[in-house]
Amino acid sequence: MEQPTCAHIGAITEVTIGDNYVCEECIKNDGTWVHLRTCQTCGVTLCCDASPRKHMTKHYHRSQHPVIASAEPGERWLWCYPDEVFTEY
Protein backbone atom coordinates (compact mmCIF):
# COMPACT_ATOMS: atom_id res chain seq x y z
CA MET A 1 0.00 0.00 0.00
CA GLU A 2 1.45 3.35 -1.03
CA GLN A 3 1.69 5.92 1.75
CA PRO A 4 0.39 9.43 1.19
CA THR A 5 2.98 12.09 0.55
CA CYS A 6 3.18 15.79 -0.17
CA ALA A 7 5.65 18.19 -1.75
CA HIS A 8 7.04 19.19 1.66
CA ILE A 9 7.84 15.60 2.66
CA GLY A 10 8.97 14.80 -0.89
CA ALA A 11 11.58 17.56 -0.66
CA ILE A 12 13.33 15.89 2.30
CA THR A 13 16.37 13.97 1.14
CA GLU A 14 17.76 13.10 4.57
CA VAL A 15 15.85 12.92 7.85
CA THR A 16 17.54 14.78 10.69
CA ILE A 17 16.98 13.75 14.31
CA GLY A 18 18.35 15.84 17.14
CA ASP A 19 20.95 14.13 19.30
CA ASN A 20 19.94 16.06 22.41
CA TYR A 21 16.94 14.11 23.70
CA VAL A 22 15.27 16.97 25.55
CA CYS A 23 12.75 19.65 24.64
CA GLU A 24 14.90 22.76 24.44
CA GLU A 25 11.99 25.05 25.42
CA CYS A 26 10.84 22.88 28.34
CA ILE A 27 14.39 22.87 29.71
CA LYS A 28 14.48 26.70 29.58
CA ASN A 29 11.14 26.95 31.39
CA ASP A 30 11.42 24.01 33.83
CA GLY A 31 8.69 22.13 31.95
CA THR A 32 8.09 18.47 31.16
CA TRP A 33 7.43 16.63 27.91
CA VAL A 34 5.95 13.36 26.72
CA HIS A 35 7.56 12.78 23.28
CA LEU A 36 10.05 14.67 21.14
CA ARG A 37 9.92 15.84 17.53
CA THR A 38 12.67 17.31 15.33
CA CYS A 39 11.99 20.07 12.80
CA GLN A 40 13.25 19.04 9.38
CA THR A 41 13.96 22.64 8.36
CA CYS A 42 16.06 23.97 11.25
CA GLY A 43 16.79 20.85 13.36
CA VAL A 44 15.33 22.08 16.64
CA THR A 45 13.98 19.31 18.90
CA LEU A 46 10.83 20.17 20.86
CA CYS A 47 7.92 18.45 22.60
CA CYS A 48 4.82 16.95 20.96
CA ASP A 49 1.13 17.84 21.24
CA ALA A 50 0.64 15.29 24.05
CA SER A 51 3.03 17.41 26.14
CA PRO A 52 1.64 20.24 28.28
CA ARG A 53 3.18 23.11 26.28
CA LYS A 54 3.11 21.66 22.72
CA HIS A 55 6.30 23.46 21.75
CA MET A 56 6.75 21.85 18.31
CA THR A 57 3.32 22.97 17.09
CA LYS A 58 4.03 26.46 18.44
CA HIS A 59 7.33 26.38 16.53
CA TYR A 60 5.46 25.50 13.32
CA HIS A 61 3.00 28.37 13.76
CA ARG A 62 5.85 30.85 14.35
CA SER A 63 8.26 29.59 11.69
CA GLN A 64 6.04 27.86 9.11
CA HIS A 65 8.63 25.03 8.95
CA PRO A 66 6.33 22.33 7.55
CA VAL A 67 7.77 18.88 8.40
CA ILE A 68 8.75 17.20 11.66
CA ALA A 69 10.15 13.76 12.42
CA SER A 70 9.67 11.73 15.56
CA ALA A 71 12.81 11.91 17.68
CA GLU A 72 11.69 8.91 19.73
CA PRO A 73 13.94 5.82 19.56
CA GLY A 74 12.45 3.17 17.28
CA GLU A 75 9.97 5.56 15.61
CA ARG A 76 10.59 6.45 11.96
CA TRP A 77 7.90 8.80 10.69
CA LEU A 78 7.36 12.28 9.33
CA TRP A 79 4.40 14.66 9.71
CA CYS A 80 3.61 17.60 7.44
CA TYR A 81 1.64 20.30 9.27
CA PRO A 82 0.15 22.23 6.30
CA ASP A 83 -0.89 19.12 4.33
CA GLU A 84 -1.68 16.99 7.41
CA VAL A 85 0.23 14.05 5.92
CA PHE A 86 1.87 11.30 7.97
CA THR A 87 4.37 8.89 6.43
CA GLU A 88 6.80 6.31 7.72
CA TYR A 89 10.29 6.17 6.30
N, C-alpha and C positions, 0 to 999 in steps of 0.2 A: 504494500500500500504506500503510495507516494505521500509524503508529508507536505502540508501547505508551506509556502514560502512567500517572501515578499522581496522587493528590491533592496530594502535595508539589510535584511539578513543575507541576501544573495551577494551583497557587496563585501561581506566579511570573508577574508581569505585565511585568517588565522585567529582563533579564539584566544583571548587573553584572560587569564584568571589571576587576580591579585595573590601575592604570596604572603600578605599580612592578613591573617584570618580574624580580623576584627572589623567592626563598623567604625570607620574613622570619625564620623559625627557623634556616635554614641560615646566613644571614648572621650571626646572633647567635653561632652555634656553629662558625663557620669550616667549614661543610659544603658539599657540592655537590648539585646537583639535575639531573634529566633533563628533566622537563616541569613546568609550573605549572598549578594549579587555583585558582579563586576560589570561596569559600564564598558562597552566595546568601542567607544569613541575615545574616552580619556583615561580609562583604566582604574578609576576610583572604585573602591569596594565599600558598599554600604548595605544597610539592613533591608529586608524584604517587607512586604505589606502585612505579614503576620506579626511583625515587630511593632512595638508601641508607637514609634515615631516615623516609620515608613520612609526612611531617608532616601532610598533609591528612587522611589516614585517622585519625591520632592525634587531630587536631582534632575530627573527627566523633565519635569515641568519648568524648572529654571533654565536648563541647558538645551532642551530639545534633542539630546543625544538619544537616538531611537532604540538601540538594542542593548540588552543585558544578557549576561550568562550567569548560570548558577555557579557560585564559588564553593558550593558544598562538595566535600569529597564523595566521589562515586556518582555524582549527578553530571550529566552532559547534555544540557539543553540551552536554547536561546529563546528570548521573548522580545518581540518588537512591540513597543508601546503604541505607535500611531496606527499600525495595521492590525494590532491584537492577534499576532501570529506566534504560535509556539512551535518549535521544532527541536528534535534531538539531533545531535551530531556525533 
